[in-house]
């Protein structure tokens, strides 16, 4: 069987074109996957930052609540200590104690 001139060359050219197309397709797919990965990584970093912010806010809230509890406890102790005090008629003109002088421990 005789081969026509150039037939083998055309087959090689066709195969080369197919391989180039496959390579280009693979490269495009890899670029899309890389873009998706970068988008996903960015999304995860944003979620991580949100979680850190939430933990920071929770810690601030807990500190505020603790400070409020300490204040209320101190205020309660002060009220309890003052519950035994009675208010007098008020200071006399000669009394230089001012407002403090109006309260006497009973």
QUIURPE-V500449 format. One record per residue. N is the residue number from 1. RES is the residue in three letters. SS is DSSP state (H for helix, E for strand, L for the rest). BURIAL is I if it has 9 or more other C-alpha atoms within 8 Angstrom, else O. Layout:
n->N res->RES ss->SS burial->BURIAL
n->N res->RES ss->SS burial->BURIAL
This chain:
n->1 res->UNK ss->L burial->O
n->2 res->UNK ss->L burial->O
n->3 res->UNK ss->L burial->O
n->4 res->UNK ss->L burial->O
n->5 res->UNK ss->L burial->O
n->6 res->UNK ss->L burial->O
n->7 res->UNK ss->H burial->O
n->8 res->UNK ss->H burial->O
n->9 res->UNK ss->H burial->O
n->10 res->UNK ss->H burial->O
n->11 res->UNK ss->H burial->O
n->12 res->UNK ss->H burial->O
n->13 res->UNK ss->H burial->O
n->14 res->UNK ss->H burial->O
n->15 res->UNK ss->H burial->O
n->16 res->UNK ss->H burial->O
n->17 res->UNK ss->H burial->O
n->18 res->UNK ss->H burial->O
n->19 res->UNK ss->H burial->O
n->20 res->UNK ss->H burial->O
n->21 res->UNK ss->H burial->O
n->22 res->UNK ss->H burial->O
n->23 res->UNK ss->H burial->O
n->24 res->UNK ss->H burial->O
n->25 res->UNK ss->H burial->O
n->26 res->UNK ss->H burial->O
n->27 res->UNK ss->H burial->O
n->28 res->UNK ss->H burial->O
n->29 res->UNK ss->H burial->O
n->30 res->UNK ss->H burial->O
n->31 res->UNK ss->H burial->O
n->32 res->UNK ss->H burial->O
n->33 res->UNK ss->H burial->O
n->34 res->UNK ss->H burial->O
n->35 res->UNK ss->H burial->O
n->36 res->UNK ss->H burial->O
n->37 res->UNK ss->H burial->O
n->38 res->UNK ss->H burial->O
n->39 res->UNK ss->H burial->O
n->40 res->UNK ss->H burial->O
n->41 res->UNK ss->H burial->O
n->42 res->UNK ss->H burial->O
n->43 res->UNK ss->H burial->O
n->44 res->UNK ss->H burial->O
n->45 res->UNK ss->H burial->O
n->46 res->UNK ss->H burial->O
n->47 res->UNK ss->H burial->O
n->48 res->UNK ss->H burial->O
n->49 res->UNK ss->H burial->O
n->50 res->UNK ss->H burial->O
n->51 res->UNK ss->H burial->O
n->52 res->UNK ss->H burial->O
n->53 res->UNK ss->H burial->O
n->54 res->UNK ss->H burial->O
n->55 res->UNK ss->H burial->O
n->56 res->UNK ss->H burial->O
n->57 res->UNK ss->H burial->O
n->58 res->UNK ss->H burial->O
n->59 res->UNK ss->H burial->O
n->60 res->UNK ss->H burial->O
n->61 res->UNK ss->H burial->O
n->62 res->UNK ss->H burial->O
n->63 res->UNK ss->H burial->O
n->64 res->UNK ss->H burial->O
n->65 res->UNK ss->H burial->O
n->66 res->UNK ss->H burial->O
n->67 res->UNK ss->H burial->O
n->68 res->UNK ss->H burial->O
n->69 res->UNK ss->H burial->O
n->70 res->UNK ss->H burial->O
n->71 res->UNK ss->H burial->O
n->72 res->UNK ss->H burial->O
n->73 res->UNK ss->H burial->O
n->74 res->UNK ss->H burial->O
n->75 res->UNK ss->H burial->O
n->76 res->UNK ss->H burial->O
n->77 res->UNK ss->H burial->O
n->78 res->UNK ss->H burial->O
n->79 res->UNK ss->H burial->O
n->80 res->UNK ss->H burial->O
n->81 res->UNK ss->H burial->O
n->82 res->UNK ss->H burial->O
n->83 res->UNK ss->L burial->O
n->84 res->UNK ss->L burial->O
n->85 res->UNK ss->E burial->I
n->86 res->UNK ss->E burial->I
n->87 res->UNK ss->E burial->O
n->88 res->UNK ss->L burial->O
n->89 res->UNK ss->L burial->O
n->90 res->UNK ss->L burial->O
n->91 res->UNK ss->L burial->I
n->92 res->UNK ss->L burial->O
n->93 res->UNK ss->L burial->O
n->94 res->UNK ss->L burial->O
n->95 res->UNK ss->L burial->O
n->96 res->UNK ss->L burial->O
n->97 res->UNK ss->L burial->O
n->98 res->UNK ss->H burial->O
n->99 res->UNK ss->H burial->O
n->100 res->UNK ss->H burial->O
n->101 res->UNK ss->H burial->I
n->102 res->UNK ss->H burial->I
n->103 res->UNK ss->E burial->I
n->104 res->UNK ss->E burial->I
n->105 res->UNK ss->E burial->O
n->106 res->UNK ss->L burial->O
